[in-house]
């Protein structure tokens, strides 16, 4: 299945197809869905960062953030990078928040604000806002959410961006 350490497109397509069926598995069949992902992961080299990442996603998506955290960490430690690495950091931060470690989630995601921009930018801000809110830092979280929302509005982009900044800037 893997050529030269890289997963081939056919494997990626099968993983995407498995995830497309996720809603077909009610909560009482969550273990069956995880088994589908585990079977795909079993095709990977033992040191692949994709294995623990996909397993973390499956545990996380079936309501087990506590089981997902160490797997996200393992995927990142094995070198998961790029788009999937960013997804792993977002999802790890969310799982950390869900398990009572929101401060660690803030530390993980804050550098992402200054990283290369992509379609995950708003997800970074949304997850970081939730982590901040869990720490009682609601104004900072709201600022992030308004700042992320502003460019998508048909009007009032400048006003909302200014309001977002005003929430966290020191008052004169």
N, CA, C and O atoms as a DFTB+ gen file, in Angstrom:
688 C
 N C O
     1  1       0.801      -1.202       0.000
     2  2       0.000       0.000       0.000
     3  2       0.845       1.267       0.000
     4  3       0.420       2.298      -0.522
     5  1       2.003       1.199       0.565
     6  2       2.825       2.400       0.674
     7  2       4.043       2.254      -0.215
     8  3       4.690       1.207      -0.250
     9  1       4.337       3.306      -0.919
    10  2       5.494       3.287      -1.807
    11  2       6.482       4.333      -1.333
    12  3       6.151       5.515      -1.241
    13  1       7.683       3.902      -1.036
    14  2       8.719       4.837      -0.613
    15  2       8.368       5.607       0.643
    16  3       8.797       6.748       0.809
    17  1       7.590       5.000       1.534
    18  2       7.229       5.672       2.775
    19  2       6.055       6.621       2.633
    20  3       5.585       7.170       3.629
    21  1       5.574       6.825       1.420
    22  2       4.438       7.712       1.215
    23  2       3.197       6.872       0.936
    24  3       3.253       5.858       0.241
    25  1       2.108       7.307       1.479
    26  2       0.848       6.608       1.267
    27  2       0.377       6.920      -0.147
    28  3       0.477       8.055      -0.611
    29  1      -0.136       5.905      -0.821
    30  2      -0.608       6.179      -2.168
    31  2      -2.026       6.743      -2.170
    32  3      -2.734       6.695      -1.164
    33  1      -2.412       7.264      -3.291
    34  2      -3.711       7.931      -3.434
    35  2      -4.871       6.979      -3.161
    36  3      -5.893       7.378      -2.602
    37  1      -4.709       5.732      -3.555
    38  2      -5.778       4.749      -3.356
    39  2      -6.064       4.570      -1.862
    40  3      -7.226       4.479      -1.465
    41  1      -5.025       4.517      -1.038
    42  2      -5.217       4.395       0.410
    43  2      -5.919       5.648       0.952
    44  3      -6.859       5.547       1.740
    45  1      -5.461       6.807       0.529
    46  2      -6.094       8.055       0.971
    47  2      -7.564       8.112       0.573
    48  3      -8.404       8.584       1.339
    49  1      -7.869       7.629      -0.632
    50  2      -9.267       7.599      -1.082
    51  2     -10.116       6.670      -0.222
    52  3     -11.271       6.971       0.079
    53  1      -9.533       5.535       0.174
    54  2     -10.268       4.603       1.029
    55  2     -10.482       5.177       2.424
    56  3     -11.521       4.942       3.040
    57  1      -9.503       5.930       2.924
    58  2      -9.680       6.593       4.225
    59  2     -10.795       7.640       4.110
    60  3     -11.665       7.720       4.977
    61  1     -10.766       8.428       3.054
    62  2     -11.812       9.436       2.845
    63  2     -13.182       8.769       2.723
    64  3     -14.170       9.275       3.256
    65  1     -13.240       7.644       2.027
    66  2     -14.508       6.921       1.881
    67  2     -15.003       6.409       3.236
    68  3     -16.200       6.441       3.520
    69  1     -14.078       5.941       4.062
    70  2     -14.464       5.476       5.404
    71  2     -15.046       6.628       6.215
    72  3     -16.081       6.479       6.864
    73  1     -14.382       7.764       6.174
    74  2     -14.882       8.926       6.916
    75  2     -16.212       9.417       6.360
    76  3     -17.024       9.968       7.103
    77  1     -16.446       9.226       5.070
    78  2     -17.720       9.636       4.474
    79  2     -18.883       8.805       5.019
    80  3     -20.038       9.224       4.936
    81  1     -18.583       7.630       5.574
    82  2     -19.629       6.779       6.149
    83  2     -19.791       6.986       7.654
    84  3     -20.607       6.312       8.282
    85  1     -19.041       7.888       8.230
    86  2     -19.039       8.054       9.690
    87  2     -20.449       8.201      10.260
    88  3     -20.769       7.597      11.284
    89  1     -21.289       8.998       9.605
    90  2     -22.647       9.221      10.126
    91  2     -23.525       7.974      10.051
    92  3     -24.610       7.952      10.634
    93  1     -23.078       6.945       9.350
    94  2     -23.818       5.685       9.284
    95  2     -23.628       4.836      10.542
    96  3     -24.294       3.816      10.719
    97  1     -22.712       5.269      11.414
    98  2     -22.414       4.528      12.629
    99  2     -22.980       5.268      13.834
   100  3     -22.381       6.236      14.302
   101  1     -24.130       4.823      14.343
   102  2     -24.641       5.468      15.560
   103  2     -23.697       5.204      16.733
   104  3     -22.799       4.366      16.650
   105  1     -23.914       5.913      17.792
   106  2     -23.020       5.841      18.955
   107  2     -22.760       4.401      19.407
   108  3     -21.633       4.062      19.769
   109  1     -23.774       3.570      19.390
   110  2     -23.593       2.190      19.860
   111  2     -22.752       1.348      18.898
   112  3     -22.365       0.229      19.236
   113  1     -22.464       1.876      17.701
   114  2     -21.609       1.166      16.741
   115  2     -20.276       1.886      16.527
   116  3     -19.585       1.638      15.539
   117  1     -19.924       2.761      17.434
   118  2     -18.685       3.535      17.304
   119  2     -17.459       2.629      17.203
   120  3     -16.523       2.930      16.462
   121  1     -17.462       1.534      17.939
   122  2     -16.319       0.611      17.902
   123  2     -16.156       0.005      16.504
   124  3     -15.035      -0.266      16.074
   125  1     -17.251      -0.204      15.805
   126  2     -17.171      -0.727      14.438
   127  2     -16.479       0.277      13.518
   128  3     -15.659      -0.099      12.679
   129  1     -16.815       1.549      13.682
   130  2     -16.162       2.566      12.861
   131  2     -14.671       2.619      13.163
   132  3     -13.852       2.674      12.245
   133  1     -14.315       2.602      14.442
   134  2     -12.901       2.622      14.802
   135  2     -12.173       1.400      14.232
   136  3     -11.003       1.495      13.863
   137  1     -12.846       0.275      14.160
   138  2     -12.241      -0.933      13.589
   139  2     -11.965      -0.754      12.095
   140  3     -10.958      -1.250      11.589
   141  1     -12.844      -0.057      11.394
   142  2     -12.615       0.237       9.974
   143  2     -11.339       1.062       9.820
   144  3     -10.501       0.774       8.965
   145  1     -11.202       2.090      10.658
   146  2     -10.005       2.932      10.611
   147  2      -8.776       2.119      11.006
   148  3      -7.730       2.236      10.367
   149  1      -8.885       1.301      12.043
   150  2      -7.754       0.473      12.470
   151  2      -7.287      -0.458      11.351
   152  3      -6.088      -0.679      11.185
   153  1      -8.224      -0.994      10.595
   154  2      -7.857      -1.889       9.482
   155  2      -7.072      -1.132       8.416
   156  3      -6.113      -1.666       7.858
   157  1      -7.463       0.086       8.132
   158  2      -6.719       0.902       7.169
   159  2      -5.340       1.256       7.709
   160  3      -4.353       1.220       6.974
   161  1      -5.273       1.593       8.978
   162  2      -4.000       1.945       9.615
   163  2      -3.048       0.751       9.606
   164  3      -1.836       0.928       9.487
   165  1      -3.580      -0.443       9.728
   166  2      -2.746      -1.650       9.750
   167  2      -1.964      -1.828       8.447
   168  3      -0.981      -2.568       8.418
   169  1      -2.380      -1.171       7.389
   170  2      -1.687      -1.259       6.101
   171  2      -0.462      -0.348       6.028
   172  3       0.352      -0.469       5.113
   173  1      -0.337       0.555       6.982
   174  2       0.752       1.525       6.973
   175  2       2.020       0.965       7.598
   176  3       1.958       0.016       8.380
   177  1       3.174       1.545       7.260
   178  2       4.404       1.183       7.985
   179  2       4.240       1.525       9.466
   180  3       3.524       2.461       9.822
   181  1       4.902       0.768      10.310
   182  2       4.750       0.946      11.758
   183  2       5.091       2.351      12.242
   184  3       4.536       2.807      13.243
   185  1       5.993       3.045      11.550
   186  2       6.417       4.362      12.014
   187  2       5.685       5.520      11.327
   188  3       6.072       6.677      11.491
   189  1       4.651       5.223      10.573
   190  2       3.917       6.267       9.866
   191  2       3.177       7.179      10.844
   192  3       2.516       6.685      11.757
   193  1       3.273       8.494      10.671
   194  2       2.512       9.400      11.527
   195  2       1.021       9.390      11.201
   196  3       0.205       9.828      12.012
   197  1       0.661       8.892      10.019
   198  2      -0.751       8.867       9.637
   199  2      -1.559       7.883      10.472
   200  3      -2.743       8.108      10.721
   201  1      -0.934       6.801      10.903
   202  2      -1.645       5.805      11.698
   203  2      -2.217       6.379      12.981
   204  3      -3.432       6.350      13.178
   205  1      -1.375       6.895      13.851
   206  2      -1.929       7.444      15.094
   207  2      -2.838       8.646      14.846
   208  3      -3.772       8.884      15.612
   209  1      -2.571       9.401      13.785
   210  2      -3.443      10.535      13.483
   211  2      -4.854      10.056      13.149
   212  3      -5.826      10.560      13.712
   213  1      -4.976       9.102      12.251
   214  2      -6.305       8.606      11.877
   215  2      -7.001       7.937      13.061
   216  3      -8.212       8.076      13.234
   217  1      -6.237       7.217      13.869
   218  2      -6.834       6.593      15.046
   219  2      -7.282       7.648      16.053
   220  3      -8.343       7.510      16.663
   221  1      -6.489       8.693      16.231
   222  2      -6.888       9.779      17.129
   223  2      -8.189      10.413      16.652
   224  3      -9.098      10.669      17.442
   225  1      -8.260      10.661      15.361
   226  2      -9.483      11.254      14.798
   227  2     -10.694      10.362      15.083
   228  3     -11.768      10.851      15.433
   229  1     -10.507       9.054      14.929
   230  2     -11.616       8.122      15.155
   231  2     -12.040       8.110      16.624
   232  3     -13.233       8.138      16.927
   233  1     -11.069       8.070      17.531
   234  2     -11.416       8.111      18.958
   235  2     -12.086       9.436      19.304
   236  3     -13.094       9.466      20.009
   237  1     -11.525      10.519      18.809
   238  2     -12.059      11.847      19.086
   239  2     -13.491      11.983      18.573
   240  3     -14.374      12.464      19.283
   241  1     -13.704      11.555      17.338
   242  2     -15.011      11.700      16.707
   243  2     -16.079      10.810      17.328
   244  3     -17.273      11.036      17.132
   245  1     -15.652       9.811      18.070
   246  2     -16.609       8.930      18.739
   247  2     -16.695       9.233      20.236
   248  3     -17.141       8.402      21.028
   249  1     -16.260      10.439      20.604
   250  2     -16.475      10.917      21.968
   251  2     -15.436      10.547      22.992
   252  3     -15.727      10.553      24.188
   253  1     -14.226      10.222      22.561
   254  2     -13.185       9.806      23.505
   255  2     -11.931      10.666      23.360
   256  3     -10.875      10.184      22.948
   257  1     -12.063      11.940      23.703
   258  2     -10.927      12.853      23.626
   259  2      -9.741      12.349      24.428
   260  3      -8.589      12.534      24.035
   261  1     -10.027      11.715      25.545
   262  2      -8.948      11.220      26.402
   263  2      -8.096      10.171      25.690
   264  3      -6.884      10.119      25.903
   265  1      -8.699       9.347      24.862
   266  2      -7.949       8.338      24.105
   267  2      -7.252       8.957      22.898
   268  3      -6.238       8.442      22.428
   269  1      -7.802      10.070      22.397
   270  2      -7.246      10.725      21.214
   271  2      -5.962      11.494      21.527
   272  3      -5.040      11.505      20.711
   273  1      -5.890      12.131      22.685
   274  2      -4.748      12.997      23.011
   275  2      -3.399      12.313      22.806
   276  3      -2.556      12.860      22.095
   277  1      -3.156      11.140      23.398
   278  2      -1.826      10.542      23.203
   279  2      -1.556      10.150      21.750
   280  3      -0.402      10.149      21.319
   281  1      -2.582       9.825      21.004
   282  2      -2.392       9.463      19.600
   283  2      -2.061      10.685      18.750
   284  3      -1.215      10.604      17.861
   285  1      -2.716      11.815      19.011
   286  2      -2.343      13.052      18.309
   287  2      -0.891      13.406      18.617
   288  3      -0.127      13.773      17.725
   289  1      -0.525      13.291      19.885
   290  2       0.859      13.594      20.275
   291  2       1.845      12.683      19.547
   292  3       2.890      13.138      19.080
   293  1       1.513      11.412      19.454
   294  2       2.379      10.458      18.774
   295  2       2.513      10.798      17.289
   296  3       3.611      10.741      16.735
   297  1       1.410      11.148      16.651
   298  2       1.453      11.502      15.228
   299  2       2.359      12.711      15.001
   300  3       3.157      12.726      14.064
   301  1       2.236      13.709      15.850
   302  2       3.080      14.899      15.714
   303  2       4.544      14.569      16.016
   304  3       5.446      15.065      15.341
   305  1       4.776      13.739      17.021
   306  2       6.150      13.350      17.358
   307  2       6.795      12.551      16.227
   308  3       8.011      12.607      16.041
   309  1       5.997      11.821      15.485
   310  2       6.519      11.047      14.353
   311  2       6.732      11.914      13.106
   312  3       7.219      11.433      12.082
   313  1       6.369      13.172      13.202
   314  2       6.656      14.074      12.093
   315  2       5.478      14.455      11.222
   316  3       5.677      14.939      10.108
   317  1       4.263      14.254      11.691
   318  2       3.113      14.701      10.902
   319  2       3.230      16.206      10.700
   320  3       3.375      16.955      11.667
   321  1       3.169      16.642       9.475
   322  2       3.394      18.057       9.179
   323  2       2.421      18.520       8.104
   324  3       1.544      17.773       7.669
   325  1       2.593      19.750       7.691
   326  2       1.741      20.301       6.650
   327  2       0.301      20.416       7.105
   328  3       0.015      20.654       8.279
   329  1      -0.582      20.246       6.167
   330  2      -2.017      20.392       6.410
   331  2      -2.497      19.429       7.497
   332  3      -3.228      19.832       8.402
   333  1      -2.094      18.172       7.414
   334  2      -2.530      17.202       8.414
   335  2      -1.917      17.486       9.778
   336  3      -2.552      17.240      10.804
   337  1      -0.700      17.998       9.801
   338  2      -0.098      18.388      11.069
   339  2      -0.877      19.519      11.717
   340  3      -1.079      19.536      12.932
   341  1      -1.313      20.462      10.893
   342  2      -2.109      21.569      11.430
   343  2      -3.455      21.052      11.933
   344  3      -3.924      21.464      12.993
   345  1      -4.070      20.157      11.177
   346  2      -5.316      19.534      11.652
   347  2      -5.084      18.846      12.996
   348  3      -5.899      18.971      13.910
   349  1      -3.978      18.125      13.114
   350  2      -3.690      17.413      14.359
   351  2      -3.541      18.390      15.523
   352  3      -4.018      18.114      16.624
   353  1      -2.887      19.523      15.293
   354  2      -2.728      20.505      16.379
   355  2      -4.079      21.106      16.776
   356  3      -4.346      21.293      17.963
   357  1      -4.918      21.405      15.809
   358  2      -6.257      21.939      16.105
   359  2      -7.049      20.914      16.914
   360  3      -7.628      21.238      17.951
   361  1      -7.064      19.693      16.432
   362  2      -7.852      18.655      17.087
   363  2      -7.276      18.279      18.447
   364  3      -8.027      17.992      19.379
   365  1      -5.952      18.279      18.568
   366  2      -5.332      18.024      19.870
   367  2      -5.715      19.121      20.850
   368  3      -6.052      18.829      21.998
   369  1      -5.670      20.368      20.422
   370  2      -6.046      21.472      21.307
   371  2      -7.493      21.329      21.767
   372  3      -7.802      21.568      22.934
   373  1      -8.373      20.943      20.861
   374  2      -9.773      20.739      21.223
   375  2      -9.911      19.608      22.236
   376  3     -10.657      19.726      23.209
   377  1      -9.197      18.521      22.007
   378  2      -9.244      17.387      22.940
   379  2      -8.648      17.757      24.292
   380  3      -9.154      17.342      25.334
   381  1      -7.577      18.535      24.271
   382  2      -6.993      18.992      25.533
   383  2      -8.011      19.820      26.311
   384  3      -8.154      19.659      27.523
   385  1      -8.712      20.701      25.615
   386  2      -9.752      21.500      26.266
   387  2     -10.824      20.592      26.857
   388  3     -11.256      20.792      27.992
   389  1     -11.251      19.599      26.088
   390  2     -12.302      18.689      26.551
   391  2     -11.872      17.865      27.756
   392  3     -12.714      17.396      28.522
   393  1     -10.581      17.690      27.926
   394  2     -10.080      16.890      29.048
   395  2      -9.542      17.762      30.187
   396  3      -8.851      17.269      31.078
   397  1      -9.862      19.049      30.151
   398  2      -9.488      19.934      31.248
   399  2      -8.112      20.553      31.144
   400  3      -7.576      21.021      32.149
   401  1      -7.523      20.568      29.960
   402  2      -6.181      21.117      29.771
   403  2      -6.185      22.231      28.728
   404  3      -5.374      22.240      27.801
   405  1      -7.109      23.162      28.899
   406  2      -7.281      24.244      27.927
   407  2      -6.030      25.110      27.795
   408  3      -5.732      25.592      26.702
   409  1      -5.300      25.314      28.878
   410  2      -4.088      26.138      28.822
   411  2      -3.072      25.540      27.844
   412  3      -2.419      26.267      27.095
   413  1      -2.948      24.226      27.858
   414  2      -2.045      23.568      26.923
   415  2      -2.543      23.749      25.479
   416  3      -1.746      23.901      24.553
   417  1      -3.864      23.731      25.306
   418  2      -4.435      23.986      23.989
   419  2      -4.111      25.380      23.495
   420  3      -3.814      25.570      22.316
   421  1      -4.166      26.365      24.395
   422  2      -3.812      27.747      24.030
   423  2      -2.355      27.808      23.603
   424  3      -2.033      28.435      22.593
   425  1      -1.475      27.170      24.353
   426  2      -0.047      27.177      24.015
   427  2       0.219      26.493      22.674
   428  3       1.111      26.904      21.932
   429  1      -0.535      25.475      22.372
   430  2      -0.366      24.737      21.128
   431  2      -0.840      25.538      19.915
   432  3      -0.205      25.513      18.860
   433  1      -1.956      26.248      20.071
   434  2      -2.551      26.939      18.920
   435  2      -2.085      28.376      18.716
   436  3      -2.136      28.882      17.595
   437  1      -1.640      29.035      19.761
   438  2      -1.243      30.437      19.607
   439  2      -0.203      30.639      18.508
   440  3      -0.336      31.588      17.735
   441  1       0.822      29.799      18.400
   442  2       1.775      29.990      17.296
   443  2       1.145      29.822      15.906
   444  3       1.659      30.357      14.923
   445  1       0.050      29.093      15.827
   446  2      -0.635      28.891      14.545
   447  2      -1.205      30.195      13.992
   448  3      -1.422      30.319      12.787
   449  1      -1.446      31.158      14.864
   450  2      -1.969      32.450      14.401
   451  2      -0.980      33.168      13.491
   452  3      -1.377      33.943      12.621
   453  1       0.308      32.906      13.696
   454  2       1.353      33.559      12.903
   455  2       1.945      32.643      11.833
   456  3       2.872      33.030      11.122
   457  1       1.411      31.441      11.724
   458  2       1.920      30.494      10.733
   459  2       1.374      30.781       9.351
   460  3       0.596      31.716       9.165
   461  1       1.779      29.980       8.382
   462  2       1.262      30.149       7.031
   463  2      -0.260      30.012       7.014
   464  3      -0.827      29.167       7.706
   465  1      -0.894      30.838       6.232
   466  2      -2.348      30.866       6.168
   467  2      -2.872      29.773       5.238
   468  3      -2.271      29.478       4.205
   469  1      -4.000      29.180       5.625
   470  2      -4.681      28.211       4.772
   471  2      -6.148      28.164       5.180
   472  3      -6.602      28.980       5.982
   473  1      -6.874      27.224       4.636
   474  2      -8.307      27.133       4.900
   475  2      -8.626      26.755       6.349
   476  3      -9.789      26.801       6.751
   477  1      -7.630      26.390       7.126
   478  2      -7.849      26.027       8.520
   479  2      -7.718      27.212       9.482
   480  3      -7.896      27.047      10.688
   481  1      -7.411      28.398       8.964
   482  2      -7.217      29.566       9.819
   483  2      -8.400      29.815      10.756
   484  3      -8.210      30.048      11.950
   485  1      -9.614      29.765      10.216
   486  2     -10.786      30.029      11.048
   487  2     -10.987      28.932      12.090
   488  3     -11.436      29.209      13.202
   489  1     -10.660      27.692      11.739
   490  2     -10.766      26.597      12.711
   491  2      -9.770      26.799      13.851
   492  3     -10.082      26.520      15.008
   493  1      -8.572      27.282      13.523
   494  2      -7.580      27.590      14.556
   495  2      -8.163      28.619      15.513
   496  3      -8.117      28.439      16.730
   497  1      -8.705      29.682      14.970
   498  2      -9.253      30.756      15.804
   499  2     -10.448      30.287      16.624
   500  3     -10.572      30.644      17.795
   501  1     -11.324      29.496      16.023
   502  2     -12.496      29.006      16.748
   503  2     -12.087      28.108      17.912
   504  3     -12.603      28.252      19.020
   505  1     -11.168      27.190      17.665
   506  2     -10.729      26.280      18.717
   507  2      -9.954      27.034      19.802
   508  3     -10.125      26.778      20.993
   509  1      -9.115      27.951      19.376
   510  2      -8.376      28.759      20.341
   511  2      -9.343      29.593      21.179
   512  3      -9.140      29.750      22.383
   513  1     -10.391      30.127      20.552
   514  2     -11.394      30.895      21.292
   515  2     -12.072      30.036      22.355
   516  3     -12.310      30.502      23.470
   517  1     -12.382      28.797      22.020
   518  2     -12.991      27.903      23.005
   519  2     -12.036      27.616      24.160
   520  3     -12.445      27.597      25.321
   521  1     -10.773      27.394      23.840
   522  2      -9.777      27.172      24.898
   523  2      -9.681      28.398      25.806
   524  3      -9.648      28.272      27.030
   525  1      -9.637      29.571      25.202
   526  2      -9.561      30.804      25.992
   527  2     -10.802      30.970      26.870
   528  3     -10.697      31.357      28.034
   529  1     -11.957      30.681      26.318
   530  2     -13.195      30.789      27.093
   531  2     -13.185      29.829      28.278
   532  3     -13.638      30.178      29.368
   533  1     -12.670      28.627      28.065
   534  2     -12.590      27.660      29.165
   535  2     -11.694      28.153      30.283
   536  3     -11.807      27.705      31.424
   537  1     -10.805      29.077      29.955
   538  2      -9.896      29.651      30.950
   539  2     -10.420      30.972      31.504
   540  3      -9.714      31.661      32.240
   541  1     -11.652      31.326      31.155
   542  2     -12.234      32.576      31.624
   543  2     -11.752      33.790      30.856
   544  3     -11.908      34.916      31.329
   545  1     -11.181      33.594      29.705
   546  2     -10.645      34.686      28.894
   547  2     -11.570      34.927      27.694
   548  3     -11.156      34.891      26.536
   549  1     -12.839      35.175      28.028
   550  2     -13.877      35.286      27.011
   551  2     -13.668      36.447      26.038
   552  3     -13.946      36.309      24.846
   553  1     -13.184      37.580      26.526
   554  2     -12.976      38.731      25.631
   555  2     -11.948      38.396      24.547
   556  3     -12.127      38.760      23.385
   557  1     -10.881      37.709      24.928
   558  2      -9.877      37.316      23.936
   559  2     -10.477      36.329      22.929
   560  3     -10.222      36.421      21.728
   561  1     -11.261      35.404      23.427
   562  2     -11.896      34.433      22.552
   563  2     -12.877      35.088      21.594
   564  3     -12.893      34.773      20.404
   565  1     -13.692      35.995      22.106
   566  2     -14.643      36.703      21.259
   567  2     -13.921      37.538      20.218
   568  3     -14.367      37.631      19.075
   569  1     -12.824      38.137      20.599
   570  2     -12.029      38.914      19.655
   571  2     -11.559      38.043      18.493
   572  3     -11.631      38.451      17.333
   573  1     -11.080      36.850      18.808
   574  2     -10.628      35.932      17.757
   575  2     -11.773      35.537      16.828
   576  3     -11.615      35.512      15.608
   577  1     -12.923      35.232      17.416
   578  2     -14.068      34.802      16.610
   579  2     -14.568      35.942      15.726
   580  3     -14.849      35.731      14.546
   581  1     -14.682      37.139      16.281
   582  2     -15.110      38.277      15.462
   583  2     -14.104      38.579      14.361
   584  3     -14.485      38.885      13.231
   585  1     -12.826      38.494      14.689
   586  2     -11.792      38.721      13.681
   587  2     -11.855      37.690      12.562
   588  3     -11.614      38.024      11.402
   589  1     -12.174      36.449      12.892
   590  2     -12.305      35.401      11.874
   591  2     -13.568      35.586      11.047
   592  3     -13.575      35.317       9.846
   593  1     -14.633      36.043      11.688
   594  2     -15.906      36.223      11.003
   595  2     -15.916      37.439      10.077
   596  3     -16.519      37.399       9.005
   597  1     -15.264      38.496      10.481
   598  2     -15.339      39.774       9.760
   599  2     -15.119      39.657       8.246
   600  3     -15.918      40.209       7.490
   601  1     -14.080      38.970       7.770
   602  2     -13.872      38.918       6.319
   603  2     -14.984      38.206       5.546
   604  3     -15.097      38.380       4.333
   605  1     -15.793      37.418       6.224
   606  2     -16.854      36.660       5.561
   607  2     -18.168      37.422       5.473
   608  3     -19.091      36.981       4.789
   609  1     -18.268      38.550       6.150
   610  2     -19.506      39.312       6.169
   611  2     -19.696      40.094       4.865
   612  3     -18.726      40.580       4.284
   613  1     -20.939      40.213       4.412
   614  2     -21.171      40.987       3.180
   615  2     -21.002      42.497       3.403
   616  3     -20.769      43.246       2.455
   617  1     -21.119      42.925       4.637
   618  2     -20.926      44.323       5.009
   619  2     -20.334      44.358       6.417
   620  3     -20.311      43.340       7.109
   621  1     -19.874      45.489       6.824
   622  2     -19.387      45.734       8.191
   623  2     -18.069      45.049       8.508
   624  3     -17.738      44.883       9.682
   625  1     -17.307      44.648       7.500
   626  2     -16.038      43.967       7.752
   627  2     -15.099      44.842       8.581
   628  3     -14.517      44.380       9.563
   629  1     -14.957      46.092       8.186
   630  2     -14.042      46.984       8.898
   631  2     -14.514      47.217      10.329
   632  3     -13.709      47.172      11.259
   633  1     -15.801      47.462      10.517
   634  2     -16.327      47.699      11.866
   635  2     -16.099      46.496      12.768
   636  3     -15.647      46.643      13.903
   637  1     -16.413      45.304      12.263
   638  2     -16.248      44.104      13.089
   639  2     -14.777      43.847      13.409
   640  3     -14.444      43.436      14.520
   641  1     -13.907      44.085      12.447
   642  2     -12.476      43.913      12.699
   643  2     -12.009      44.904      13.762
   644  3     -11.211      44.553      14.631
   645  1     -12.499      46.127      13.695
   646  2     -12.147      47.125      14.712
   647  2     -12.695      46.744      16.081
   648  3     -11.999      46.886      17.087
   649  1     -13.932      46.264      16.131
   650  2     -14.506      45.823      17.400
   651  2     -13.708      44.654      17.980
   652  3     -13.490      44.577      19.190
   653  1     -13.284      43.762      17.118
   654  2     -12.488      42.611      17.569
   655  2     -11.201      43.092      18.236
   656  3     -10.838      42.620      19.313
   657  1     -10.520      44.030      17.592
   658  2      -9.276      44.568      18.175
   659  2      -9.549      45.305      19.481
   660  3      -8.782      45.191      20.437
   661  1     -10.645      46.062      19.520
   662  2     -10.961      46.850      20.717
   663  2     -11.221      45.965      21.942
   664  3     -11.023      46.400      23.076
   665  1     -11.657      44.751      21.715
   666  2     -11.924      43.847      22.843
   667  2     -10.648      43.491      23.601
   668  3     -10.711      43.182      24.791
   669  1      -9.502      43.528      22.944
   670  2      -8.273      43.094      23.600
   671  2      -7.219      44.193      23.728
   672  3      -6.213      44.013      24.414
   673  1      -7.444      45.312      23.081
   674  2      -6.486      46.419      23.229
   675  2      -6.699      47.129      24.550
   676  3      -7.835      47.256      25.008
   677  1      -5.634      47.591      25.163
   678  2      -5.789      48.341      26.405
   679  2      -6.572      49.625      26.160
   680  3      -6.406      50.293      25.139
   681  1      -7.431      49.951      27.124
   682  2      -8.220      51.186      27.008
   683  2      -7.328      52.387      27.314
   684  3      -6.418      52.319      28.140
   685  1      -7.620      53.493      26.618
   686  2      -6.844      54.731      26.841
   687  2      -7.192      55.398      28.131
   688  3      -6.627      56.442      28.458
